[in-house]
Amino acid sequence: MLKRTLFFGNPFHLSTRYKQLVMTDKEAGEEKTVPVEDIGFIVFEHPQITFTQSVIQLLAENNTAVVFCDDKHHPNSMLLHLDTHTIQAELFRHQVAASEPLKKQLWQQTIKAKIKNQALHLDLQQRDGQALHYMAGKVKSGDNTGLEAQAARKYWPRLFVANFTRDRYGAAPNPALNYGYAILRAAVARALAGSGLLATLGIHHHNRYNAFALADDIMEPYRPYVDMAVMDMMEEGLDVADLGKPEKAFLLTILTLDVQIGRNKRPLMVALSYTTASLARCFSGDGKKILYPLLQ
């Protein structure tokens, strides 16, 4: 079942009643409820949002990804449940014991899927993805020839403008890309937790300060869906430099976008669970391939 995404950009007080999230608008005094089991993703942006401890406990029990924003309204932290799978300890052991050759093979699959989706996105935008299609077929174990970086150098100038630089603090549309990627990262972390995997232990990304290295790995082939949404925003005249509520609401719809994964079309948030479950099977030896979507 597709879970709901909630965004709180105004002052609200949240509480619970009979497994329902009770949302009280502090300004209008209006009250609404929604079953917590129906919520997959929540973004808290306004600094005057308050909630009871039971809200956080119930959201965690239902593996709801809770994202908190900083004073600049950018996502900067998230809350995830630590016990979401019946055989989580066993899955952790498989993940920790994964060999370097296995991790290199998984990274090869990941980068091949990322470059393939970048190529398909360029084709969709009529920007000629032929060079990236070729690169996708040449990715080796562990991407030891650095094709991910080479593809990026071709992808970004073709997608936007010749002098565009993808940078966390760069000019537009970087702010929209950053926000979209932050939402995607949180959704991937939620899916990993739901599949009983440890988001901290990556197959390629590793940094002593990064608690979501595996999320950073697995989100790579999904990034072009954010890029596509940002292109759509630009075509619709939305502001990709100074994000307001309409722009953020638009980017949150990425989670409900239908994507092709295997033979099925599924909302992106559901597809992430397919991907992370297939990764868990790779770690346990019950599978050899991560199931990634193909951009249509």
N, C-alpha and C positions, 0 to 999 in steps of 0.2 A: 504494500500500500504506500502511495506517495504521501510523505509527511509534509506538514505545513511549515512555511517560513514566516516568522513574525519579526517586524522591525519596529522598535520603539524610539521615535525621535522626539517625543513630547513627554512631559512629566506624568508618570503613571505610578500607582502603587499596585504591586502584585502580591497576591496571596493564593491560598488553595482552599478548595471546598469540595469534598467528595471526589477526589482525583481530577478535579477541574482546575485550570488556571483562571483565577479571577483577576480581571484587569480593570482597575478603576482609574479613569481619567481625572487627574487632580484639578484640572482647570474647568472641565465641564461637569464633573461629578457623575458621569455616566459609567455604568458597570457592564462589562461583557465577560462571557466565559467561553472557554474552549477546552476540550478534553486534552490533558497533558500527553496522552498516548498518541495523539494526532500530530504532535509538534516534533519536527526534526531539527529545526534550526531557529535560533533567536539571536537578534542583534540588539544590544543595549547601547544606545548612543547618547541619550540625554543625561546630564549629570544629576538631575533631580529624580531619577527613577529609584524607587525604594521597593524592597520586597522582604517577605518573611523567610526565615531559614527553610521552612517546609517547601518553598518554591524551588530552591536550589536542590534540595534532597530529592524531590519528585522528578525534576528535570533530569538529574543525574541517573536515577533509577531507570528512566526511559531512554537513556542514551541520546538525549537531546544535546546538540552542540550549542553552547552558549558563548557568544562572542561579546566582549566588552570593548568599547571604543575609548580613546584617549581624549584630551581636551581639544584636540584638533579634529575630532570626529572620525579618526582613522582606527580601524580594528587593531588592537594591540595585545590582546590576551584572550584565552578561551578556557572553558571549563569542560572537562570530559570525565565520564565515569571510568573508574579503574577496574571494575569487575563486571564485564558484559558478556562473557561466554562461559558455557558450562565446562569446557575443558581448557580454560585459559592457561593454566600452568603448563599443560602439555604443549600447547601452541607456542608459548614463550620459549620452552626448551628447544623446540625445533628451530625457531627463529634464531636463537642465540648460537645454536650449533651449525648454522648454515656455513658451508665451506666457501672459500674465496672464489673457486671456479663457478659455483652455483650463483653467487652474487654477481659475478661478472656477466654470466649468461642472462640473468634477469635484467641487468642494466642495459645490455645489448638490445633486448626486446623492448625495453622502455624507450630508449633513444630512437630506435627504428620507428616505433609507433609515433613518437613526438614529431620527428622530421616528416613522416608520411602525412600526418595531420596538418602540419604547416604547409606542405606541398599542396594538399587538397584545398586548404583555405585560400592559398594564392590562386589556384585554379578557379575557385568559387568567385573570387573578386576580379577574375580576368586579369591576373598579374603574372601569369606564366610560372607555374611551379615545376617545370620539367627538371631543372637542375637539382631541386630538392628531392624529387622522385628518384633520381639517380643516386643521390647520396644515401637515401633511406635503405637502398638495397646493398650498400657497401659498408654498413656499420658492422664492426667486428666486436668480439668479446670484450666487455669492459669499455667499449668505445675508445680503444687505445690510440686511435688515429685522430681523435678530437673532432669528429664530424658534427657533433652537436654545436660546437662553437662556429665551425665553418658554415653550417646551415643558417645559424642566426645572423651571420654577417651578410648573407644574401636575402634572408627573409624580411628583416625589418625595413631596409630601404625600399624594397619592392612593395611592401604592404602599405607604408605611409609615404614618406618623401625621402629623397636620396640622402639627405643629411640627418635623418632621424637617428637618435641614439637612445637605446633602451636603458634607462637609468632610474633607480628608485627615487631620485630627487630631480629628475629631468623635467623638461617642458612637456606640455600636452602632446599626446594623450596619456603620458605616463601616470598622472594621478588616477585616471580611470582604470588603467591596467593594474596599478598597484592595489586598488580597492577590490577589483574583481579577483585578483590572485589571492588576496587575504581571505576572502569569502570561500574561494575554492579550497584553499589550504585547510581551513577549519572543517569543511565538509569532508575532505579526505581523511583528516584525523578522526572524525566521528566514525567514518566507515571502517577504518583500521581497528578502532576500539571495538566496534560491533563484530568484527571478524576475529577478535581475540588476539590481535597483534600489538606489539609494543611500538608506538609511533616514534620513540626516541632512537631506536636502533635501525639505521638506514642500510640500504644495500650499496649506496654510493656516497651520498652526502654524509659527512661526519664532522661534527664540531662539538667541542665539549660544552658549548653554551646553547646548543640547538636541541630543544626537547622534542622537535617534530621532524627529525631528519628523514624518517621513512615517508612521512607525508610529503615532504619536499621532493622525494624521489618519485612517488607514485602519481603526483599531480602533473608531472611533465607532459604526458600525452594529452591531458585535458586542457592545458593552457590555451591552445588555439580556439577553444570554445569561448574563452574570455575575450580573446583578440577579436573574434567574430562579433561578439556582443558590442564591443567598443566601436567597431566599424559601423555597426547598425546605429549606435548612438550618434555618431558623427553625421550619418546620413539623415537622421531625424532632427538634427539641429540641437541636440542636447549638449550641455557644457561638459566637456571632458577634461577641463582644467580645474574648475572650481565646482566640485560636486555638491549639488543640493539634494533634497529629498527625492525629486523625480529621477535624478541620475542614479542614486543609490538603490532606489526601488527597481529601476531597470536592471541594474547589475545583479540584484538578488534573484531575478527571474532566470538567471543562468542555471540555477539548481533544478528548475522544473523543465528545462529545455529537453525535448526528446532527442536522444542520441541512438545511433545504431551500434549495438554491441553484440557480436556474434550474429545470430540470425534474427535477433529481436530488437525492437525499438523500445527503449525505456527512458523515463526521466533521468537526467544526469545524476541526481542524488541516489537513485536506485541503481544505476549503472555502476556507481562507485562501489557499492556493496558487492556486485558481481566481480569487479576487479580485485578488491581486497580479499574476497573469499578464494579466488583463484590463486592469489599470491600465497595465502595460507596453505593451500594444497601443494604448491611448489616447495615450500619449506618442509612440509611433512613427507614429501616424496610421493604424494598421490597425484601429482600433476607436474607438467614440465613447461607450461606456458601461462603467462599472465594474460588475462582477458581484458583487452583495451578496446575502447570504441573507435570506430572509423568515421571521421567527419564526413557528413553528407552535404 
